[in-house]
Amino acid sequence: MHRPLRWLWLSLVVIVLDLGIKALASAHLDYGRPLEVLPIFNLTLLHNTGAAFSFLAEHAGWQRWLFALIAIGASVGLTVWLSRLKRGETLTAISLTLVIGGAIGNLYDRLVHGYVVDYLSFHWGGWYYPAFNLADTAITLGAVGLILQSLLDSRRPKVSHAADDKTASTDKSSTDKSSSTGGDS
């Protein structure tokens, strides 16, 4: 039996790890105060009321519900897609479940806190990449996986319907010949 929804365990792992790490970051880091881990990497507790790169963060709060609806819609849609996968579509299944897990991890934050907890901060010299979290990483890896699968699929030779028709025609012609001699030999 083929059960693509069995891959949802990976979404659950992402959600549990994401929410656990966010709870640890919230409990042990001072808001906005970087804790240097490497010369190019800090742990910095930040709250993001917007989307990626703090998009719409400066608005009055309506964006919280917009992003929540988008996360719910995306999770439902991706779960339906996942349920329709065929055997062997492993990269697509992993990619979809990573995106679902990340979306639900950030959805929880939006609904419970009104913001997403971010804590990973990379920088080089005076340039800082926007802070992010494990859920964001899972979403990004899932998106990369889907793009990679799309590229791999586009490089596969397409099966021509003309070739199928020719094969069917040849098979029919062979059957006709063998039935016309039907037992005369």
Secondary structure, 3 states (H helix, E strand, C coil): CCCHHHHHHHHHHHHHHHHHHHHHHHHHCCECCCEEEECCEEEEEEEECCCHHHCCCCCCCHHHHHHHHHHHHHHHHHHHHHHCCCCCCHHHHHHHHHHHHHHHHHHHHHHHHCCEEEEEEEEECCEECCCECHHHHHHHHHHHHHHHHHHHHHHCCCCCHHHHHHHHHHHHHHHHHHHHHCCCC
